Amino acid sequence: MSASVIVIIYCSLIRSMLEYASVVFANLPRYLSLALEKVQKRAFIIIFSPALSYEQALAKAGITSL
């Protein structure tokens, strides 16, 4: 599978659930917010391999951070 297909799957299955609950995250403590961001970082390391930094992977996928 290509990276673009995996990004679409990630956005459909994982990120959509994280964004759906974003109203609850409005007053989330910083350490929990970082834990959520860690989920996305890990997904992009798997998708794009460790060769790209997190910021580069976000730009390549066309996605903003959580």
Backbone as CSV, one residue per row, in Angstrom:
resi,resn,N_x,N_y,N_z,CA_x,CA_y,CA_z,C_x,C_y,C_z
1,MET,0.836,-1.172,0.000,0.000,0.000,0.000,0.884,1.240,0.000
2,SER,0.433,2.250,-0.684,1.197,3.493,-0.715,0.930,4.308,0.557
3,ALA,1.817,5.238,0.838,1.678,6.067,2.030,0.401,6.903,1.986
4,SER,0.028,7.370,0.803,-1.183,8.190,0.707,-2.437,7.396,1.065
5,VAL,-2.474,6.137,0.700,-3.624,5.286,1.052,-3.657,5.049,2.555
6,ILE,-2.509,4.832,3.145,-2.449,4.601,4.591,-2.839,5.870,5.354
7,VAL,-2.463,7.034,4.845,-2.867,8.296,5.480,-4.387,8.437,5.431
8,ILE,-4.989,8.093,4.320,-6.454,8.148,4.210,-7.108,7.207,5.215
9,ILE,-6.554,6.016,5.360,-7.086,5.057,6.330,-6.920,5.601,7.742
10,TYR,-5.746,6.171,8.041,-5.500,6.763,9.363,-6.514,7.877,9.649
11,CYS,-6.710,8.755,8.686,-7.650,9.871,8.880,-9.078,9.368,9.058
12,SER,-9.422,8.321,8.350,-10.780,7.784,8.427,-11.057,7.063,9.736
13,LEU,-10.094,6.286,10.197,-10.346,5.430,11.354,-9.885,6.004,12.684
14,ILE,-8.732,6.646,12.705,-8.167,7.076,13.982,-8.368,8.566,14.214
15,ARG,-7.908,9.375,13.268,-7.977,10.828,13.469,-9.422,11.317,13.574
16,SER,-10.325,10.708,12.840,-11.721,11.135,12.922,-12.270,10.957,14.337
17,MET,-11.873,9.881,15.009,-12.324,9.676,16.393,-11.690,10.698,17.325
18,LEU,-10.417,11.014,17.100,-9.748,11.999,17.941,-10.357,13.387,17.755
19,GLU,-10.661,13.743,16.519,-11.250,15.052,16.256,-12.699,15.123,16.721
20,TYR,-13.423,14.021,16.648,-14.812,13.995,17.097,-14.901,14.360,18.579
21,ALA,-13.944,13.902,19.352,-13.944,14.163,20.785,-13.211,15.456,21.141
22,SER,-12.877,16.277,20.175,-12.096,17.490,20.436,-12.817,18.475,21.339
23,VAL,-14.124,18.461,21.367,-14.879,19.341,22.260,-14.540,19.002,23.711
24,VAL,-14.374,17.750,23.988,-14.017,17.308,25.339,-12.587,17.725,25.669
25,PHE,-11.738,17.816,24.646,-10.326,18.120,24.855,-10.047,19.603,25.071
26,ALA,-11.040,20.448,25.061,-10.827,21.889,25.162,-10.038,22.264,26.412
27,ASN,-10.338,21.662,27.534,-9.645,21.957,28.791,-8.772,20.800,29.238
28,LEU,-8.248,20.074,28.304,-7.421,18.909,28.583,-6.075,19.342,29.145
29,PRO,-5.607,18.690,30.201,-4.275,19.010,30.716,-3.200,18.768,29.647
30,ARG,-2.128,19.492,29.738,-1.060,19.450,28.724,-0.500,18.044,28.543
31,TYR,-0.313,17.296,29.633,0.278,15.971,29.503,-0.640,15.018,28.728
32,LEU,-1.947,15.179,28.855,-2.861,14.340,28.086,-2.922,14.775,26.626
33,SER,-2.814,16.065,26.401,-2.760,16.571,25.034,-1.524,16.042,24.315
34,LEU,-0.410,16.007,25.016,0.820,15.461,24.437,0.697,13.961,24.171
35,ALA,-0.047,13.270,25.027,-0.259,11.839,24.809,-1.061,11.593,23.531
36,LEU,-2.057,12.445,23.270,-2.827,12.317,22.034,-1.957,12.615,20.812
37,GLU,-1.114,13.624,20.930,-0.224,13.972,19.830,0.766,12.833,19.574
38,LYS,1.133,12.130,20.630,2.054,11.000,20.497,1.449,9.882,19.645
39,VAL,0.137,9.702,19.735,-0.549,8.710,18.901,-0.346,9.055,17.426
40,GLN,-0.534,10.318,17.088,-0.368,10.734,15.696,1.097,10.641,15.265
41,LYS,2.018,11.020,16.131,3.439,10.919,15.796,3.815,9.486,15.487
42,ARG,3.339,8.574,16.314,3.655,7.152,16.115,3.080,6.654,14.793
43,ALA,1.879,7.068,14.475,1.263,6.657,13.213,2.076,7.150,12.028
44,PHE,2.568,8.388,12.077,3.339,8.920,10.961,4.730,8.316,10.869
45,ILE,5.294,7.886,11.993,6.566,7.161,11.937,6.357,5.835,11.226
46,ILE,5.254,5.181,11.498,4.954,3.907,10.844,4.682,4.126,9.356
47,ILE,3.935,5.164,9.021,3.553,5.403,7.630,4.742,5.855,6.785
48,PHE,5.483,6.837,7.273,6.531,7.458,6.457,7.932,7.014,6.820
49,SER,8.089,6.098,7.719,9.378,5.610,8.215,10.089,6.711,8.981
50,PRO,11.047,6.347,9.801,11.738,7.358,10.613,12.603,8.335,9.800
51,ALA,12.648,8.193,8.497,13.479,9.077,7.672,12.978,10.520,7.700
52,LEU,11.671,10.725,7.836,11.101,12.070,7.867,10.857,12.498,9.308
53,SER,11.034,13.786,9.574,10.663,14.300,10.890,9.139,14.368,10.966
54,TYR,8.634,14.563,12.160,7.186,14.635,12.349,6.589,15.787,11.546
55,GLU,7.244,16.945,11.570,6.750,18.112,10.841,6.762,17.867,9.332
56,GLN,7.801,17.203,8.833,7.876,16.879,7.402,6.772,15.896,7.014
57,ALA,6.519,14.918,7.873,5.469,13.941,7.602,4.099,14.603,7.577
58,LEU,3.865,15.544,8.503,2.593,16.284,8.510,2.415,17.065,7.214
59,ALA,3.481,17.718,6.789,3.413,18.507,5.563,3.184,17.609,4.355
60,LYS,3.855,16.480,4.316,3.693,15.559,3.181,2.276,14.994,3.125
61,ALA,1.692,14.736,4.296,0.340,14.199,4.361,-0.716,15.292,4.212
62,GLY,-0.324,16.547,4.399,-1.285,17.643,4.317,-2.211,17.713,5.513
63,ILE,-1.676,17.379,6.677,-2.465,17.326,7.908,-1.842,18.253,8.933
64,THR,-2.673,18.854,9.765,-2.164,19.679,10.858,-2.017,18.821,12.120
65,SER,-1.287,19.339,13.077,-1.150,18.606,14.341,-2.473,18.662,15.093
66,LEU,-2.622,17.751,16.028,-3.851,17.712,16.824,-3.827,18.869,17.778
